[in-house]
Amino acid sequence: MENHEIFMQRCIDLAYLGQGNVRPNPMVGCVIVKDSEIIGEGYHEVFGGLHAEIQAINAVEDKSELLGATVYISLEPCVHHGKTPPCVDLLIKYKLKKVVVGCRDSNPLVAGKGIEKLIKSGIEVIEGVLEDECKELNKRFFTFHEKKRPYVILKWAQTNDGYLDKLREKGEVGSNWISAPETKALVHKWRSEEQSILVGRNTIINDNPSLTVREYKGENPIRIVIDSQLQISSDVNIYSEEAPTIVFNRLKNELKENIEWVKISETSTANILEELYKRNILSVFVEGGSRTLQYFIIDNVWDEARVIVGDISFGEGIKAPVINKVPYDNYKFGSDMIYYYKRK
């Protein structure tokens, strides 16, 4: 691995420390190097806080060392005024010799303008170092700006004979667990990494889930529920105060404390994703049920799928969704197998 890649990898590692705290901003890491030594580094820690480049510059006590130094940044520096001033102006001010950028920012407010301004000021710019890894780092951010929708991750657990749930008696409520207890903590970690979590009406009626992060330290996602005719009772867990809840329906608009009922003409995947985009929600974790998951697959509006196959069989029940793709990765987790898919 060349030095450029070594220092860019450090930027990526730093950037991930901001996961879950900076959205809707991207995760960004920055390293300042002089004579092959790191003299300052930083990352975007929290939304509204200092950007990675400013954190790294602030970490250099003797600012004269910045003259002629090289800055590595996982994402093109901003050129617009937002919560903080443009980072490009600060890089120019301290007369850096070179800026190495992992990938360009597809936000229309930046989109190459930061790199252009650096070059015009006489700073050498190198682009595309560990570009794929830098794009993977901010796949949610890029999808949001380029596709005008949240990044969509599908997740479900199924039996080894392909069922999502048992056949239920009318009024029967409760979870029919498929995955092992240790997998539950992993799923809660996944939830903490996404901005929102979505399920359909039947999942709420049958399982009464909380859709929160209880088995892992992290922030609860925004809960999204599809309930066209408002058939869910008012005493279910998703109406708790633990997290905000949005209920997409066809009957009313109403806001009551942390619950928002949003009326849409049709509870289609297109309408739902459009509404989430309007609310600056960068990612959605779709957990069920079978029909809701299959709608996202059929409409081809998903980016990843994570399928847990438990060491259990039902013989009959609700069939699991079907993805006609080969998983790009899989591994054994306790007694479960986990399969990972990508749409592209």
C-alpha positions, 0 to 999 in steps of 0.5 A: 500500500502506497503512502497516499493509501495509508494516510487515506485509510487513516482518514476513513478510519477516523470518519467512521467514528462519527457514524450515527452522529453527523447525519444528514452530513457525510462522515469525513476524516482528515489527516495532515502530513509533513515529511511523511509524519502525521502532524494533525488529524480530525473527523466530523464528530457531530452534526453542526460541529467542526468539520474534519479539516478544521479539527485537523488544523486545530490539532496542529499547535504550531501553525507554521508547520502547515506551510507546505504540508499535505492534507488528506481528506476522505471527501472533497472539502466544502465550498459553501457556508452552512453550519460552519464556514467553507473548509476550502478557504481555511486550506487556502489560508494556511498555504497547504502544498497539496490536497489528496481527496478520496472522492468528490462530493455529489451534493450540488452545493459542492460537486467539484467546486471545492477542488476547482477553487483549490486548484485555482489558488495554486494548491495541487490536488490529487483525486481518487485515492481509495475512491471506492472505499470512500464512496462506501463510507458515505453510500447513504449520503451519495444515494440521498443526493444522487437518487433523491431517496434514502439508502434502503437496507432490507433485513429479515430472518427466515427459517432454514425451510424458507418461512418468515413466520408461523401461521397464526390464530386470529388475534394471536400476538407475539414474536416467533423467534427464528434467529439466535439470541446473540443475533438480536444484539447484532440486529440492534447494532444494525438499527443504530447505524440507520436513521430510520426503521420501517415495517408494515401494519401486520408486523405491528399487529402480530409482533408488537415490536418496539423497533428500538436499540435495546441490546446495543449502545446507540441511538434509536432510529426514527420508526416508520410504519405503513398503516393505510387505514389506521388499523393499529391500536393506540397502545402498541409499543411503537407509540412509546416515547423512546423514539419519534414515529411516523405513520404513513396512512391515507386518512389524516395528517396529525402531529401529537408529541413524538408521533406524526401521522402523514397522509399520502394518496397511496402507501407505495414505496415511491411515495414513502421514499419521497416523503422520507427524502423531504424529511432529510432521512438518509437511510431506512432499515426495512424489517418487515413484514414479508409483503412490505419487503417484497414490495421494495424488491419488486419495485427495485428500490433497495440497495442492500439486503441482509438475510438471517437464516436460523437453525430452525424449521416451521414446515409451513407458514408465511413465506419469506421474500425472494431475492433473485441474486447471489449473495456477495458475502455470507458467514456463520454467526452463532447458530445462524447464517447471515447472507448479504446482497447488493442490488447492483 
